[in-house]
Structures are given as C-alpha cells and as structure tokens.
Amino acid sequence: MRGLLFSFLIFLTFLGTAGSAADPDGVWQTEGYGYLFDVRGQEVAIYETTAISCLPSGLIPGALEHLEGEDAEARFGVTIPGFIEADMEIWPLGKDSRRFHRSDTSTFMTAHKLAALPDACKVNTAATAQDTVAVFHESFKIHYPFFAEGRTGWPAPTVDAIATDQELFDYLTGLMAPLEDAHTALVAPSLDAMYFGAEGAGRSAPEESRKAGFEIVDGSYLRSPLAPYCRGMLGYAELVRGVGYLRVSGFTNFSEANTPDANLAAFERALDDFFDPIHGLAGLVIDLRDNAGGSDALALAMARRLTEQEYIAYSKQAYRGGEGGQAWTDETATWVQASDRESFWGPVVVLTGPNSMSAAETFLMALMDRAPEVTRIGDNTRGAFADMLPRILPNGWLFALPNERYLDSAGKSYDRLGIPPHIRVPVFSEEDLAAGRDSALDAALKVLTSDAR
C-alpha cells in the first residue's frame, strides 16, 4: 500500500511539473525578430527591442486563449488596423522555450524565457526626431540583411536640420528609397502619409504594358472570357482544349472579410472548381506576371493542390545582426503536404516577371521540388521574399522591413536577384504588344502541347 501511495504521489508530482512546463506565462524574447512577449494569464503585452530601445509594439494583442487537443498550446489575436489581422499561436518547445507563429505567415519565431521584463521596457522612450532616427537606424542595422557587401547600416545620422514631421518623413524615406526593396514601408499618421518600397522599385514592367498585355491574352488566347473568382483576384479560362489558364493577381483579399480563415475558405472553394475532373485538365498555365504577393499560407494552399507527395517548400532564417555569434537563426523548414481535395498533378508552366513578388515568389519556390518539374517562363521575379517585419518608432510612426531569407533545398537564396526562368522571354515587350502577341504564353503552349503529344 505504501508503494502504491508513493507511486501515486510521484504521478501527481509529474502532472504538476508537466502543467507548469506547458504554461506560457512569462517574458519571452525572440531570436532575430526583436520581439518581447509578456504573457500573464489572459493578458499579453508585446514590445519591440533594440540595443537602445524597448517600445510597446504597434502589433496590438488580444486576450490569450488556451487550446486543448491542438499542436499550439495557446493563441491570441494580433492587429495593426488596416494592415494586419491574424492570430499569434504559441507552440511548446520545452520548459524555457517557445515558438510564436503568426497565422498569416509561415514564420515560427523561437523565443526563450527571461527572468523578468527588462527595465528599459518599463520607462517611456523620448520621441524627439533624434530619438526616432536613432531607433530607425538601429532597427535596420540589426534586422536588415540586404545592405551592400561590407555594410551593416547607414552612416551615423545627422538630424540637426530636421524641424518638422515632413522633414523627418523625407529623411527616412530618403534612406529607404535607394534600397529599392519592395518590403520596406513607412506610415506616418501625423502626416496622413505612407511610403511603400514596392511602388518605387525600378525593376518593374510598366503598368500600361501589363494592362495592354493582358488585353491581348484575353482577346486572342482564351477560348472564353476569363471567369472571375475570389473577388476578381483569380481568373480562369481554357487556352486550348485540356490546357487551363489561371491568372493569380495576388494571394490576399479573397473574401469580403479579408481574414485568414475567410480567405482560405474562399480560395479552397475556387481551387475545387479549377481542378474538378470534369474539366479534363491535361496541362496548366499559372500567370503570376502581375502578382504583388500576400499570404504565404494561401500560396502554400495552392502548392498543396499541385502535388501528390510531401516535400520541403523552402527553409527560412532570420537575420540577427545585433545579437552576436552567427549571423542567421537556425533554418526552419516549411513543407508542402498533399491535399485530400481536388488536385492537379500534371504538367504546369508558371509565367513570371519583375512584378511577381513576395508570396508569388514563395509560391514559385514551393514548386521547385515538385514532380513533375514545373517550367518557369518569362523574366526573373522581384526578389522580395521575406515577410514584412512591422516596427514602431518612438513618435508613434510605423515602418516595416524584411529580416529573413528563404532557401531552396540546395541552400540557395534568391533574395534581391529573384528566381530566374527556365525559358527567358521579355514580359510584355513593346515588340509583342505591337504585334498583338504574348511570347511567354506562346512558349508555354509549346511546352504543354509537346508534353501532351
């Protein structure tokens, strides 16, 4: 009896230990992302840190909810009104470590438990122009991995002449513009002004050329008018019998609610229709030549419909320029897992160009190890893969920058240079527009009809 009682006490002790290990309460510091999550029961506070600052994040947290029977142990909503609305999941990783996952990305941030909230997070940071510029400089120094070779930031700032918010806005955007990085941004509510790097990037097909090019596609190549899906973000038609044409204008805004769950549900219904066997699909052209990206999760949902085998889509690393030691966090793999819904496993051609960016590029990367091989036709993609890391400045302005790199199965990154095509064809060139043809689509049809024969 004493032995049984002793075993029972050990069992109770084990349960207590297991319960405390699964408790996400505490202060969690991320690797490579500059976040502190302070979790206390249902209350969550988020801070953004550099070596010189600790600021309450612009990412607004909701109440924490404990989960049962799921991989994640807890979650809470996070929002930046007008920009982000998602869940932040907390995944177990041992007693003193966790992984934080924002549901509208494929990013898992490793975090370690601190003894207490740092004192710097308990005081207000001054909000002068000098302080704002200093935090901006430091944030790019520790998070931005794509400065020119040998550089880790900009020269020391000289801000004595900045007297107004407009001058501050001009100074900060003047630093970002030469980067020509589509994933940089600045939002200044006090000026009602915004800057987005995607709008100023030099390597882009002109909008009027893209518009004219798609008019040629619609009028000369499709057997029927393009059928719109997902609020017009997708369009589907046949090129020739058995060869489908799917134009994807982005991986976002697929539903009226425009939430991750609603967008995914609408997308899955559209994909069910596209890949219904009734269409007799023997080949597929996916056109990403005017796709500014969106959600990696939606891009992966589409990749899942194009394979019958599981494989690694890509691996991700975050830059840790200010943390010492290795420059990048450990690789985290993202997988393509075959869907149990209607799918297509036959030959696929993807049309690409400099206006294929962000989630369009991660989708393309997720197809690199697909079998049979996907043929890429067109020009290099933009080379802007990483999620935009949202940051806040002492004066309340928001900005964003990329802090990650995506790697293929060979460990190669295509950031800045873009993913090259197998068959290089100019995107909506002046010669093609004048001749009323689409050379990329002609090449795609040649590939697919040759495969069919």
C-alpha positions in Angstrom: 0.0 0.0 0.0 2.8 2.4 0.9 4.4 1.6 -2.5 1.2 2.4 -4.3 0.8 5.7 -2.3 4.4 6.6 -3.2 3.8 5.9 -6.9 0.6 8.0 -6.8 2.5 10.9 -5.2 5.1 10.7 -7.9 2.4 10.7 -10.6 0.8 13.8 -9.1 4.2 15.5 -9.0 4.7 14.6 -12.7 1.4 16.2 -13.6 2.3 19.3 -11.7 5.6 19.6 -13.5 4.0 18.9 -16.9 1.4 21.6 -16.2 4.0 24.2 -15.4 6.1 23.3 -18.4 3.0 23.9 -20.6 2.2 27.2 -19.0 3.1 30.0 -21.5 3.2 32.7 -18.7 6.4 34.7 -18.7 8.5 37.1 -20.7 9.7 35.6 -24.0 12.5 37.1 -26.1 12.6 36.1 -29.8 15.7 35.2 -31.8 16.1 37.5 -34.8 12.8 39.3 -34.6 13.3 41.8 -31.8 10.0 41.0 -30.0 9.3 40.5 -26.3 6.1 38.8 -25.4 5.0 39.4 -21.8 2.3 36.8 -21.1 0.4 36.9 -17.8 -2.7 34.8 -17.7 -5.0 36.1 -20.4 -3.2 39.4 -20.7 -0.4 39.8 -23.3 1.9 42.8 -23.9 4.2 43.0 -26.9 7.4 45.0 -27.0 9.9 45.8 -29.8 13.5 46.0 -28.7 16.9 47.2 -30.0 20.1 47.8 -28.1 18.9 51.3 -27.4 15.2 51.0 -27.0 12.2 49.0 -25.8 8.9 50.2 -27.2 5.3 48.9 -26.8 4.7 47.3 -30.2 2.4 48.6 -32.9 1.1 45.0 -33.1 -1.9 45.1 -30.8 -2.5 41.9 -28.9 -5.9 40.4 -27.8 -6.8 38.2 -24.9 -4.9 34.9 -24.7 -6.9 31.7 -25.2 -5.6 28.3 -24.0 -6.1 25.4 -26.6 -6.8 21.8 -26.0 -6.0 19.0 -28.4 -4.0 21.1 -30.9 -0.4 21.5 -31.7 -0.4 25.0 -30.4 -0.9 25.4 -26.6 -2.4 29.0 -26.8 -3.2 31.8 -29.1 -4.2 35.5 -29.1 -5.2 37.9 -31.8 -2.8 40.5 -33.2 -3.8 43.5 -35.3 -2.4 46.6 -36.9 -5.6 48.3 -38.1 -5.7 48.4 -41.8 -2.7 46.2 -42.3 -2.6 43.0 -40.1 -5.4 40.9 -38.6 -4.2 37.4 -37.5 -3.7 35.1 -34.6 -0.4 34.6 -32.8 -0.1 31.0 -31.8 2.2 29.8 -29.0 3.8 26.3 -29.7 5.6 24.4 -26.9 9.4 23.9 -27.3 10.5 22.9 -23.8 10.1 24.4 -20.4 12.0 27.7 -21.1 11.5 28.0 -24.9 8.5 28.5 -27.2 7.7 29.2 -30.8 5.5 32.1 -31.7 3.7 31.8 -35.1 1.6 34.5 -36.8 -1.1 32.7 -38.6 -1.0 34.8 -41.8 2.7 33.9 -42.3 4.8 30.7 -42.4 7.2 32.1 -39.8 7.9 30.4 -36.5 9.8 32.6 -34.1 11.9 30.8 -31.5 11.7 32.6 -28.1 13.5 32.0 -24.8 12.2 32.8 -21.3 13.7 35.8 -19.4 13.7 36.1 -15.7 11.8 39.4 -15.9 10.7 42.2 -18.1 13.8 44.4 -18.8 13.9 47.8 -17.1 14.1 49.5 -20.4 10.6 48.3 -21.2 9.2 50.0 -18.1 10.1 53.6 -19.0 8.8 55.9 -21.7 11.2 56.5 -24.6 11.7 60.1 -25.7 10.1 60.9 -29.0 12.3 63.6 -30.5 13.3 63.5 -34.1 16.8 62.4 -32.9 15.4 59.5 -30.9 13.2 58.4 -33.8 16.0 58.5 -36.3 18.3 56.6 -33.8 15.8 53.8 -33.4 15.2 53.6 -37.1 18.9 53.3 -37.8 19.4 50.7 -35.1 16.5 48.6 -36.3 17.8 48.4 -39.9 21.3 47.7 -38.5 20.2 44.6 -36.6 17.4 43.3 -38.8 18.1 44.3 -42.4 20.3 41.7 -44.2 20.5 43.1 -47.7 22.8 46.2 -47.4 25.6 46.3 -50.0 28.5 44.0 -49.3 30.5 45.1 -46.3 27.8 47.4 -44.9 25.6 46.8 -41.9 23.6 50.0 -42.0 23.8 53.7 -42.9 26.4 56.2 -41.7 25.7 57.9 -38.4 22.7 60.2 -38.7 22.9 63.9 -38.9 19.4 65.2 -37.9 20.1 68.7 -36.6 18.2 70.2 -39.5 15.1 68.1 -39.0 12.5 70.5 -37.6 9.1 69.2 -38.9 7.4 65.9 -39.3 7.5 66.3 -43.1 11.3 66.8 -43.0 11.6 63.6 -40.8 9.4 61.7 -43.3 11.5 62.8 -46.2 14.7 61.9 -44.4 13.6 58.4 -43.5 12.1 57.6 -46.9 15.2 59.1 -48.5 17.2 56.4 -46.7 14.9 53.6 -47.8 14.3 54.6 -51.4 17.8 53.7 -52.8 17.4 50.2 -51.4 14.6 49.6 -54.0 13.2 47.0 -51.6 9.6 46.1 -52.1 9.2 45.1 -48.5 10.1 48.4 -46.9 7.4 50.8 -45.8 6.7 53.8 -43.6 3.4 55.0 -42.2 3.2 58.5 -40.7 -0.3 59.1 -39.2 0.5 62.6 -38.1 1.0 63.5 -41.8 -1.5 61.0 -43.2 1.4 59.9 -45.4 2.7 56.5 -46.4 5.7 55.1 -48.3 5.9 51.6 -49.8 9.0 50.4 -51.4 7.1 48.3 -53.9 5.8 51.5 -55.6 9.3 52.9 -56.1 11.2 49.9 -57.2 12.9 50.5 -60.5 12.8 46.9 -61.9 9.1 46.7 -62.9 7.1 46.2 -66.0 5.1 49.4 -66.7 1.5 49.2 -65.6 0.3 50.3 -69.0 2.3 47.5 -70.6 0.8 44.9 -68.3 -2.7 46.2 -68.9 -2.2 46.0 -72.7 -0.6 42.6 -72.5 -3.4 41.1 -70.6 -5.9 42.6 -73.0 -4.1 40.7 -75.8 -4.2 37.5 -73.7 -7.9 37.9 -73.0 -8.8 38.8 -76.6 -6.5 36.5 -78.6 -5.6 33.4 -76.5 -8.5 32.4 -74.3 -11.3 30.2 -75.6 -13.8 32.0 -73.4 -13.9 35.1 -71.2 -11.8 34.9 -68.0 -14.1 33.6 -65.2 -13.5 35.7 -62.0 -13.1 34.0 -58.6 -12.3 35.3 -55.1 -13.5 38.9 -55.7 -11.6 39.1 -59.0 -8.2 38.2 -57.6 -8.3 34.9 -59.6 -9.4 34.3 -63.2 -9.7 31.0 -65.0 -10.3 30.0 -68.7 -9.1 27.5 -71.2 -6.3 28.2 -73.7 -6.9 25.2 -75.9 -8.9 22.1 -75.1 -7.4 20.5 -72.0 -5.0 23.3 -71.1 -6.1 25.7 -68.4 -5.0 29.2 -67.8 -5.1 30.6 -64.2 -4.3 34.2 -63.6 -3.4 34.9 -59.9 -3.3 38.7 -59.2 -2.4 38.2 -55.5 -2.6 36.0 -52.5 -4.9 38.3 -50.5 -8.3 39.9 -50.4 -10.1 36.7 -51.5 -13.1 37.4 -49.3 -15.3 40.2 -48.1 -14.0 39.8 -44.6 -10.4 39.5 -45.8 -9.4 37.5 -42.7 -7.0 34.5 -43.0 -9.8 31.9 -42.4 -12.3 33.6 -44.8 -9.7 34.0 -47.5 -8.6 30.4 -47.2 -12.1 29.1 -47.4 -12.9 31.1 -50.5 -9.6 30.0 -52.1 -10.2 26.3 -51.4 -13.7 26.5 -53.0 -12.2 28.1 -56.1 -9.4 25.5 -56.3 -12.0 22.8 -56.0 -13.7 24.2 -59.1 -10.5 24.7 -61.1 -9.3 21.1 -60.5 -12.6 19.3 -60.8 -12.0 16.3 -63.1 -15.0 17.3 -65.2 -12.7 19.9 -66.9 -10.4 17.2 -68.3 -7.4 19.2 -67.4 -4.2 17.9 -69.1 -1.9 21.0 -68.6 -2.0 24.2 -66.6 -0.5 27.7 -67.1 -0.4 29.8 -63.9 0.2 33.5 -64.7 2.0 35.4 -61.9 3.2 38.3 -64.0 1.1 40.9 -62.1 1.1 39.4 -58.6 2.3 41.6 -55.7 2.0 38.8 -53.2 0.0 38.5 -50.0 -0.2 35.5 -47.7 2.4 32.7 -47.8 -0.3 30.4 -46.2 -2.5 30.9 -49.2 0.4 30.4 -51.6 1.1 27.1 -49.8 -2.5 26.1 -50.0 -2.3 26.3 -53.8 1.0 24.4 -53.9 -0.6 21.6 -52.0 -3.2 21.1 -54.8 -0.4 20.5 -57.3 1.4 17.5 -55.7 0.7 14.0 -54.5 3.9 13.8 -52.5 5.2 15.7 -49.4 8.4 17.7 -49.8 10.1 20.8 -48.3 8.9 24.0 -49.9 11.7 26.2 -48.5 13.5 26.9 -45.3 13.7 30.3 -43.6 16.2 32.1 -41.5 16.0 35.4 -39.6 18.9 37.9 -39.6 20.4 38.5 -36.2 22.9 41.3 -36.9 22.8 42.8 -33.4 22.8 39.6 -31.4 26.4 38.4 -31.9 27.5 35.0 -32.9 26.1 33.5 -36.0 24.5 36.0 -38.4 21.4 33.9 -39.0 19.0 31.9 -36.9 18.8 28.1 -37.5 16.8 27.1 -40.6 13.1 26.4 -40.2 11.6 24.2 -42.9 8.2 24.8 -44.4 6.6 21.7 -46.0 4.2 21.2 -48.9 1.8 18.5 -47.9 -0.5 16.9 -50.5 -4.2 18.0 -50.2 -7.0 15.5 -49.9 -9.2 17.8 -52.1 -9.4 18.1 -55.8 -5.8 18.5 -57.2 -3.8 18.5 -60.4 -0.6 16.5 -60.7 0.1 17.0 -64.4 2.4 19.4 -66.3 2.5 23.0 -65.1 4.0 26.2 -66.5 4.3 29.4 -64.5 4.7 32.8 -66.1 6.9 35.2 -64.1 8.4 38.6 -64.2 9.6 41.5 -62.1 6.0 42.2 -60.8 5.9 38.6 -59.4 6.9 39.3 -55.8 6.6 38.3 -52.2 4.1 35.4 -51.8 4.1 34.9 -55.5 7.8 34.1 -55.2 7.4 31.9 -52.2 4.7 30.0 -54.2 7.1 29.6 -57.0 9.8 28.4 -54.6 7.3 25.9 -53.2 7.1 24.4 -56.6 10.8 24.0 -57.2 11.0 20.4 -55.9 7.6 19.3 -57.3 7.5 16.3 -59.5 6.9 16.5 -62.4 9.1 19.7 -62.7 7.3 23.0 -63.1 8.6 25.0 -66.1 9.2 28.8 -65.4 8.8 31.1 -68.4 9.4 34.9 -68.5 11.8 37.0 -66.5 13.3 37.0 -63.0 10.9 37.6 -60.2 11.4 40.7 -58.0 13.5 39.1 -55.3 11.4 40.2 -52.3 10.6 37.1 -50.3 10.7 37.8 -46.6 7.6 38.8 -44.5 7.5 42.5 -43.7 8.6 42.8 -40.1 6.4 45.6 -38.6 8.2 48.0 -36.2 7.2 51.1 -34.3 9.1 54.4 -33.8 9.2 56.5 -30.6 7.0 59.1 -32.3 4.3 56.5 -33.0 5.0 56.1 -36.7 5.1 52.6 -38.1 7.6 51.1 -40.5 8.5 47.7 -41.9 11.5 45.9 -43.3 12.4 42.4 -44.3 14.6 40.4 -41.9 14.6 36.9 -43.3 15.9 34.9 -46.2 14.3 31.9 -48.0 16.4 29.0 -49.0 15.7 26.3 -51.6 16.6 22.6 -51.0 20.2 23.3 -52.1 20.5 26.2 -49.5 20.4 28.9 -52.2 18.7 32.3 -51.6 17.1 34.3 -54.4 16.6 37.5 -52.4 17.2 40.7 -54.4 18.1 38.8 -57.6 14.8 36.9 -58.0 14.0 33.4 -59.2 15.2 33.0 -62.8 13.1 31.4 -65.5 13.9 28.2 -67.4 12.9 29.9 -70.6 13.7 33.6 -70.7 11.1 35.7 -72.5 10.6 39.5 -72.1 7.5 40.4 -70.2 5.0 42.3 -72.4 7.7 43.8 -74.6 7.0 46.7 -77.0 7.5 44.3 -79.9 5.0 41.8 -78.6 2.4 44.5 -77.8 2.8 46.0 -81.3 2.4 42.5 -82.8 -0.6 41.6 -80.6 1.1 38.5 -79.2 2.3 37.1 -75.9 5.6 35.3 -76.5 5.6 33.9 -73.0 2.2 32.3 -73.5 3.3 31.0 -76.9 6.2 29.3 -75.3 4.0 27.9 -72.5 1.6 26.4 -75.1 4.6 24.9 -76.9 5.8 23.2 -73.7 2.4 21.9 -72.7 1.3 20.7 -76.1 4.6 19.0 -76.6 4.1 17.3 -73.3 0.6 16.3 -74.4 2.0 14.6 -77.5 
